[in-house]
Amino acid sequence: MATSRLKLLWSPEAERDLGDAYDYVAITGSPGGAANLLRSLEQGCRSLLDYPHKGRPRSELTSGLRSMVIHPYVVFYRLSETAVEVVRVLHGRRDIDAIFGAD
């Protein structure tokens, strides 16, 4: 596996999204399930360091935005020369257009 020079950054909104996802699963399911979910989401996001173009472009939402599904969540991120910035981590059933203010 190639060594990545990219850094993984989390926006405050993405950090809050992770906390919300954890809380929801811990309350409605189990703390163990919530921990597994976080681990899966974090591993998936770390994979972007080696494969930053893995996700699909989502310019219809915001210029330069990409997304990748980690079922049932969708990770939205931006790329720069030095970093992958996770912008949001949203459940796939959410109204994505409304959240990003797309027409």
Steps between C-alpha positions, in 0.01 A plus 500: 500500500634844410596740774276805486622851560148626544359592840150408610314801637152510654277808488319589822175397328643158409619449858152589623347262242716215634393577856135512397529166315669340800236632741211385281632145459600476868149601608296305244733203465803445716821676605694217334317557174568872526871435552504268197327765290757764596784260427355422157448867415849597616663212308309591187609861529863398558482297177457832318860584587616224264212527251382864513300477176311193625181699547294663231492873422205686656544841339121531471500551879817708546797565275785256562292270720526120472309223678551139594244259644578310819159341537270638626700825521633730230833670560543837328854625455728741318848445367795734504865441417572424866179371654173316480249704698190315613226762484193301611404144592126462439256213510398408146132563577560865586396773254850564365389774257336696782803461728738634235247757378493362144219602267 
